[in-house]
Amino acid sequence: MDDLKEFCGYLLGVAFCLMAIALCAAAWVGLEDQFGWRLALGGVALSLLIRINFPLIVGLYLYASNVWGWGMPESITFALPGFLLFMPSIAVEVFGTLVSVAARR
């Protein structure tokens, strides 16, 4: 039974990684379409190296808006999961600063 739980955990981890790669690619296309490949590369590099996810959220919005031609409410809804994933990292940083305890990873 423990092996099955471990396998499901690995499978879920791979699924999350694939989803993150797909969202990163969509954000790349949105940023590249709006600002050019240099700023798109900078935004993706910021998110991967420094863990600042805001450029990816903007890229997802621009992807839905410019590439798919969706309106503002639909584009915001498409980018909302990335924003919700961005908020816990802000909360961890704020509480870590207030309590002055390093966050467990």
MDTraj code that builds the backbone (N, CA, C; nanometers):
import mdtraj as md
import numpy as np

residues = "MET ASP ASP LEU LYS GLU PHE CYS GLY TYR LEU LEU GLY VAL ALA PHE CYS LEU MET ALA ILE ALA LEU CYS ALA ALA ALA TRP VAL GLY LEU GLU ASP GLN PHE GLY TRP ARG LEU ALA LEU GLY GLY VAL ALA LEU SER LEU LEU ILE ARG ILE ASN PHE PRO LEU ILE VAL GLY LEU TYR LEU TYR ALA SER ASN VAL TRP GLY TRP GLY MET PRO GLU SER ILE THR PHE ALA LEU PRO GLY PHE LEU LEU PHE MET PRO SER ILE ALA VAL GLU VAL PHE GLY THR LEU VAL SER VAL ALA ALA ARG ARG".split()
xyz = np.array([
    [0.0819, -0.1192, 0.0000],
    [0.0000, 0.0000, 0.0000],
    [0.0867, 0.1261, 0.0000],
    [0.1984, 0.1208, 0.0715],
    [0.2869, 0.2366, 0.0758],
    [0.3515, 0.2624, -0.0601],
    [0.3781, 0.1545, -0.1338],
    [0.4365, 0.1712, -0.2662],
    [0.3391, 0.2406, -0.3610],
    [0.2112, 0.2083, -0.3489],
    [0.1105, 0.2719, -0.4319],
    [0.0982, 0.4204, -0.3995],
    [0.1019, 0.4559, -0.2724],
    [0.0968, 0.5968, -0.2328],
    [0.2196, 0.6713, -0.2838],
    [0.3343, 0.6081, -0.2749],
    [0.4566, 0.6715, -0.3230],
    [0.4517, 0.6903, -0.4739],
    [0.4023, 0.5889, -0.5463],
    [0.3897, 0.5991, -0.6908],
    [0.2929, 0.7105, -0.7299],
    [0.1804, 0.7201, -0.6598],
    [0.0838, 0.8259, -0.6878],
    [0.1438, 0.9638, -0.6600],
    [0.2251, 0.9725, -0.5571],
    [0.2931, 1.0982, -0.5280],
    [0.3891, 1.1386, -0.6382],
    [0.4656, 1.0416, -0.6877],
    [0.5563, 1.0696, -0.7991],
    [0.4789, 1.1085, -0.9251],
    [0.3700, 1.0382, -0.9504],
    [0.2882, 1.0670, -1.0672],
    [0.2284, 1.2074, -1.0583],
    [0.1819, 1.2452, -0.9412],
    [0.1284, 1.3793, -0.9214],
    [0.2378, 1.4850, -0.9376],
    [0.3574, 1.4557, -0.8889],
    [0.4695, 1.5480, -0.9061],
    [0.5044, 1.5689, -1.0524],
    [0.5051, 1.4620, -1.1299],
    [0.5329, 1.4732, -1.2733],
    [0.4226, 1.5529, -1.3425],
    [0.2972, 1.5307, -1.3041],
    [0.1859, 1.6046, -1.3633],
    [0.1974, 1.7540, -1.3340],
    [0.2344, 1.7900, -1.2115],
    [0.2524, 1.9315, -1.1779],
    [0.3676, 1.9927, -1.2566],
    [0.4756, 1.9181, -1.2737],
    [0.5888, 1.9689, -1.3515],
    [0.5498, 1.9917, -1.4968],
    [0.4766, 1.8985, -1.5560],
    [0.4317, 1.9155, -1.6938],
    [0.3376, 2.0343, -1.7079],
    [0.2501, 2.0535, -1.6093],
    [0.1599, 2.1693, -1.6117],
    [0.2394, 2.2995, -1.6000],
    [0.3396, 2.3006, -1.5151],
    [0.4220, 2.4206, -1.5004],
    [0.4968, 2.4523, -1.6293],
    [0.5453, 2.3505, -1.6975],
    [0.6150, 2.3724, -1.8245],
    [0.5182, 2.4270, -1.9291],
    [0.3964, 2.3738, -1.9339],
    [0.2968, 2.4218, -2.0297],
    [0.2584, 2.5674, -2.0012],
    [0.2399, 2.6017, -1.8741],
    [0.2066, 2.7404, -1.8396],
    [0.3231, 2.8344, -1.8678],
    [0.4444, 2.7878, -1.8440],
    [0.5626, 2.8698, -1.8731],
    [0.5739, 2.8946, -2.0237],
    [0.5444, 2.7929, -2.1045],
    [0.5484, 2.8095, -2.2496],
    [0.4413, 2.9071, -2.2967],
    [0.3218, 2.8977, -2.2395],
    [0.2146, 2.9901, -2.2768],
    [0.2512, 3.1333, -2.2367],
    [0.3103, 3.1488, -2.1200],
    [0.3527, 3.2821, -2.0758],
    [0.4620, 3.3361, -2.1665],
    [0.5532, 3.2490, -2.2096],
    [0.6592, 3.2899, -2.3028],
    [0.5975, 3.3452, -2.4309],
    [0.5009, 3.2746, -2.4876],
    [0.4394, 3.3177, -2.6124],
    [0.3670, 3.4517, -2.5920],
    [0.2982, 3.4676, -2.4809],
    [0.2289, 3.5929, -2.4547],
    [0.3240, 3.7104, -2.4377],
    [0.4308, 3.6900, -2.3620],
    [0.5292, 3.7970, -2.3432],
    [0.6031, 3.8278, -2.4726],
    [0.6365, 3.7238, -2.5482],
    [0.7097, 3.7436, -2.6725],
    [0.6236, 3.8150, -2.7754],
    [0.4952, 3.7845, -2.7786],
    [0.4045, 3.8488, -2.8719],
    [0.3889, 3.9975, -2.8406],
    [0.3873, 4.0319, -2.7131],
    [0.3653, 4.1715, -2.6736],
    [0.4949, 4.2534, -2.6691],
    [0.6018, 4.1952, -2.6135],
    [0.7219, 4.2742, -2.5849],
    [0.8457, 4.2325, -2.6636],
    [0.8427, 4.1205, -2.7317],
    [0.9614, 4.0731, -2.8029],
    [1.0314, 3.9634, -2.7243],
    [1.1218, 3.8938, -2.7928],
    [1.1824, 3.7761, -2.7317],
    [1.2803, 3.8093, -2.6202],
    [1.3423, 3.9258, -2.6234],
    [1.4394, 3.9602, -2.5191],
    [1.3722, 3.9779, -2.3827],
    [1.2632, 4.0540, -2.3798],
    [1.1923, 4.0725, -2.2535],
    [1.1206, 3.9454, -2.2101],
    [1.0772, 3.8654, -2.3063],
    [1.0170, 3.7369, -2.2715],
    [1.1201, 3.6469, -2.2057],
    [1.2394, 3.6452, -2.2589],
    [1.3475, 3.5663, -2.1989],
    [1.3805, 3.6183, -2.0596],
    [1.3819, 3.7493, -2.0428],
    [1.4067, 3.8072, -1.9114],
    [1.2981, 3.7726, -1.8108],
    [1.1733, 3.7757, -1.8539],
    [1.0630, 3.7421, -1.7639],
    [1.0650, 3.5963, -1.7216],
    [1.0907, 3.5077, -1.8157],
    [1.0967, 3.3652, -1.7823],
    [1.2193, 3.3366, -1.6961],
    [1.3315, 3.4016, -1.7258],
    [1.4518, 3.3827, -1.6441],
    [1.4293, 3.4322, -1.5018],
    [1.3605, 3.5458, -1.4861],
    [1.3279, 3.5949, -1.3521],
    [1.2459, 3.4930, -1.2745],
    [1.1482, 3.4354, -1.3422],
    [1.0616, 3.3418, -1.2717],
    [1.1331, 3.2122, -1.2371],
    [1.2225, 3.1674, -1.3217],
    [1.2917, 3.0414, -1.2953],
    [1.4087, 3.0564, -1.1986],
    [1.4844, 3.1637, -1.2133],
    [1.6060, 3.1788, -1.1331],
    [1.5819, 3.2479, -0.9996],
    [1.4982, 3.3507, -0.9985],
    [1.4811, 3.4313, -0.8784],
    [1.3466, 3.4043, -0.8115],
    [1.2621, 3.3222, -0.8750],
    [1.1317, 3.2844, -0.8218],
    [1.0376, 3.4041, -0.8084],
    [1.0423, 3.4942, -0.9044],
    [0.9455, 3.6033, -0.9123],
    [0.8467, 3.5646, -1.0205],
    [0.7248, 3.5287, -0.9830],
    [0.6286, 3.4734, -1.0773],
    [0.5418, 3.5772, -1.1471],
    [0.5557, 3.7025, -1.1120],
    [0.4687, 3.8046, -1.1703],
    [0.4808, 3.8135, -1.3223],
    [0.6009, 3.8047, -1.3826],
    [0.6073, 3.8088, -1.5292],
    [0.5310, 3.6944, -1.5954],
    [0.5277, 3.5784, -1.5321],
    [0.4535, 3.4675, -1.5896],
    [0.3033, 3.4919, -1.5846],
    [0.2568, 3.5537, -1.4789],
    [0.1143, 3.5848, -1.4681],
    [0.0749, 3.6847, -1.5767],
    [0.1574, 3.7861, -1.5961],
    [0.1322, 3.8844, -1.7014],
    [0.1380, 3.8164, -1.8378],
    [0.2350, 3.7264, -1.8559],
    [0.2458, 3.6537, -1.9826],
    [0.1253, 3.5669, -2.0106],
    [0.0713, 3.5022, -1.9084],
    [-0.0493, 3.4214, -1.9270],
    [-0.1679, 3.5084, -1.9659],
    [-0.1799, 3.6232, -1.9026],
    [-0.2880, 3.7155, -1.9389],
    [-0.2725, 3.7612, -2.0845],
    [-0.1505, 3.7999, -2.1220],
    [-0.1273, 3.8466, -2.2582],
    [-0.1479, 3.7351, -2.3604],
    [-0.1136, 3.6128, -2.3234],
    [-0.1350, 3.4997, -2.4132],
    [-0.2839, 3.4817, -2.4420],
    [-0.3639, 3.4817, -2.3377],
    [-0.5080, 3.4634, -2.3576],
    [-0.5690, 3.5828, -2.4301],
    [-0.5201, 3.7015, -2.4001],
    [-0.5768, 3.8225, -2.4582],
    [-0.5346, 3.8421, -2.6041],
    [-0.4044, 3.8346, -2.6299],
    [-0.3539, 3.8678, -2.7628],
    [-0.3556, 3.7493, -2.8595],
    [-0.3151, 3.6321, -2.8123],
    [-0.3032, 3.5178, -2.9025],
    [-0.4393, 3.4538, -2.9273],
    [-0.5149, 3.4301, -2.8212],
    [-0.6454, 3.3668, -2.8371],
    [-0.7562, 3.4672, -2.8633],
    [-0.7310, 3.5958, -2.8386],
    [-0.8314, 3.6986, -2.8639],
    [-0.9445, 3.7026, -2.7621],
    [-0.9191, 3.6539, -2.6432],
    [-1.0215, 3.6555, -2.5389],
    [-1.0362, 3.7951, -2.4824],
    [-1.1502, 3.8220, -2.4211],
    [-1.1740, 3.9495, -2.3548],
    [-1.1035, 3.9540, -2.2198],
    [-1.1152, 4.0689, -2.1547],
    [-1.0452, 4.0870, -2.0274],
    [-1.0910, 3.9900, -1.9187],
    [-1.2215, 3.9688, -1.8962],
    [-1.2611, 3.8764, -1.7883],
    [-1.2112, 3.7333, -1.8111],
    [-1.2190, 3.6857, -1.9352],
    [-1.1727, 3.5504, -1.9638],
    [-1.0218, 3.5390, -1.9481],
    [-0.9485, 3.6420, -1.9903],
    [-0.8027, 3.6406, -1.9789],
    [-0.7587, 3.6436, -1.8331],
    [-0.8275, 3.7225, -1.7529],
    [-0.7952, 3.7263, -1.6100],
    [-0.8249, 3.5922, -1.5454],
    [-0.9348, 3.5294, -1.5856],
    [-0.9688, 3.3982, -1.5323],
    [-0.8640, 3.2950, -1.5706],
    [-0.8094, 3.3049, -1.6905],
    [-0.7046, 3.2132, -1.7343],
    [-0.5768, 3.2322, -1.6534],
    [-0.5430, 3.3568, -1.6203],
    [-0.4204, 3.3849, -1.5460],
    [-0.4381, 3.3720, -1.3955],
    [-0.5613, 3.3603, -1.3476],
    [-0.5889, 3.3566, -1.2039],
    [-0.5207, 3.2417, -1.1300],
    [-0.5155, 3.1193, -1.1828],
    [-0.4446, 3.0138, -1.1082],
    [-0.2976, 3.0471, -1.0817],
    [-0.2322, 3.1110, -1.1760],
    [-0.0943, 3.1525, -1.1528],
    [-0.0847, 3.2563, -1.0427],
    [-0.1822, 3.3463, -1.0363],
    [-0.1837, 3.4469, -0.9312],
    [-0.2099, 3.3834, -0.7953],
    [-0.2985, 3.2839, -0.7919],
    [-0.3261, 3.2157, -0.6660],
    [-0.2047, 3.1374, -0.6180],
    [-0.1248, 3.0867, -0.7105],
    [-0.0005, 3.0203, -0.6716],
    [0.1047, 3.1208, -0.6281],
    [0.0930, 3.2446, -0.6753],
    [0.1858, 3.3506, -0.6401],
    [0.1601, 3.4017, -0.4985],
    [0.0339, 3.4029, -0.4567],
    [-0.0029, 3.4577, -0.3261],
    [0.0561, 3.3804, -0.2075],
    [0.0572, 3.2463, -0.2063],
    [0.1184, 3.1778, -0.0916],
    [0.2658, 3.2109, -0.0744],
    [0.3372, 3.2323, -0.1834],
    [0.4780, 3.2675, -0.1688],
    [0.4926, 3.4047, -0.1044],
    [0.4012, 3.4964, -0.1334],
    [0.4036, 3.6276, -0.0673],
    [0.3746, 3.6109, 0.0812],
    [0.2750, 3.5289, 0.1140],
    [0.2400, 3.5076, 0.2544],
    [0.3557, 3.4445, 0.3311],
    [0.4247, 3.3491, 0.2716],
    [0.5388, 3.2849, 0.3378],
    [0.6493, 3.3869, 0.3637],
    [0.6755, 3.4726, 0.2671],
    [0.7791, 3.5755, 0.2849],
    [0.7402, 3.6756, 0.3934],
    [0.6147, 3.7194, 0.3936],
    [0.5700, 3.8177, 0.4932],
    [0.5755, 3.7583, 0.6329],
    [0.5186, 3.6378, 0.6498],
    [0.5192, 3.5760, 0.7820],
    [0.6598, 3.5379, 0.8256],
    [0.7426, 3.4964, 0.7315],
    [0.8808, 3.4649, 0.7645],
    [0.9570, 3.5877, 0.8119],
    [0.9276, 3.7030, 0.7511],
    [0.9915, 3.8273, 0.7930],
    [0.9403, 3.8719, 0.9287],
    [0.8095, 3.8606, 0.9508],
    [0.7518, 3.9025, 1.0770],
    [0.7996, 3.8136, 1.1927],
    [0.8050, 3.6869, 1.1698],
    [0.8442, 3.5935, 1.2763],
    [0.9938, 3.5724, 1.2774],
    [1.0590, 3.6099, 1.1688],
    [1.2033, 3.5944, 1.1483],
    [1.2464, 3.4481, 1.1606],
    [1.1676, 3.3622, 1.0972],
    [1.1985, 3.2201, 1.0895],
    [1.2033, 3.1840, 0.9428],
    [1.3041, 3.1080, 0.9048],
    [1.3152, 3.0661, 0.7660],
    [1.2048, 2.9659, 0.7330],
    [1.1469, 2.9781, 0.6140],
    [1.0403, 2.8871, 0.5734],
    [1.0971, 2.7493, 0.5427],
    [1.0228, 2.6484, 0.5818],
    [1.0645, 2.5112, 0.5506],
    [1.0277, 2.4800, 0.4061],
    [1.1162, 2.4123, 0.3401],
    [1.0909, 2.3764, 0.1989],
    [1.0937, 2.2278, 0.1857],
])
top = md.Topology()
chain = top.add_chain()
for i, resn in enumerate(residues, 1):
    res = top.add_residue(resn, chain, resSeq=i)
    for name in ("N", "CA", "C"):
        top.add_atom(name, md.element.get_by_symbol(name[0]), res)
traj = md.Trajectory(xyz[None], top)
